[in-house]
């Protein structure tokens, strides 16, 4: 890794921080980058979880057209059985 800094004060500050942490500059910079990336990931995941909770609450508040009643499920099962009987009759 090539560590070039246009600002000598910035390089000195990073070097001092790395020395205080007892690691090389490369390791210090990579560690800081990793920490920053995981912090961004955590914020994203927290936002995603909050969004999922809001969406779940919105769907729970309104009756769903996807969730069919017991009567419709029985009808669909009977239709499926009839279709399977017809297919077995053709195969025979």
ChimeraX attribute file (.defattr): number of C-alpha atoms within 10 A of each C-alpha:
attribute: neighborCount
match mode: 1-to-1
recipient: residues
	/A:1	4
	/A:2	5
	/A:3	8
	/A:4	8
	/A:5	10
	/A:6	7
	/A:7	8
	/A:8	10
	/A:9	10
	/A:10	11
	/A:11	15
	/A:12	12
	/A:13	11
	/A:14	17
	/A:15	18
	/A:16	13
	/A:17	16
	/A:18	17
	/A:19	13
	/A:20	9
	/A:21	11
	/A:22	11
	/A:23	14
	/A:24	14
	/A:25	18
	/A:26	15
	/A:27	12
	/A:28	18
	/A:29	17
	/A:30	12
	/A:31	13
	/A:32	12
	/A:33	12
	/A:34	12
	/A:35	12
	/A:36	12
	/A:37	11
	/A:38	12
	/A:39	12
	/A:40	12
	/A:41	12
	/A:42	12
	/A:43	11
	/A:44	12
	/A:45	12
	/A:46	12
	/A:47	12
	/A:48	12
	/A:49	12
	/A:50	12
	/A:51	12
	/A:52	12
	/A:53	12
	/A:54	12
	/A:55	12
	/A:56	11
	/A:57	11
	/A:58	11
	/A:59	11
	/A:60	10
	/A:61	9
	/A:62	8
	/A:63	10
	/A:64	9
	/A:65	7
	/A:66	6
	/A:67	9
	/A:68	10
	/A:69	9
	/A:70	9
	/A:71	8
	/A:72	11
	/A:73	12
	/A:74	11
	/A:75	11
	/A:76	12
	/A:77	11
	/A:78	12
	/A:79	12
	/A:80	12
	/A:81	12
	/A:82	12
	/A:83	12
	/A:84	12
	/A:85	12
	/A:86	11
	/A:87	11
	/A:88	10
	/A:89	9
	/A:90	8
	/A:91	7
	/A:92	5
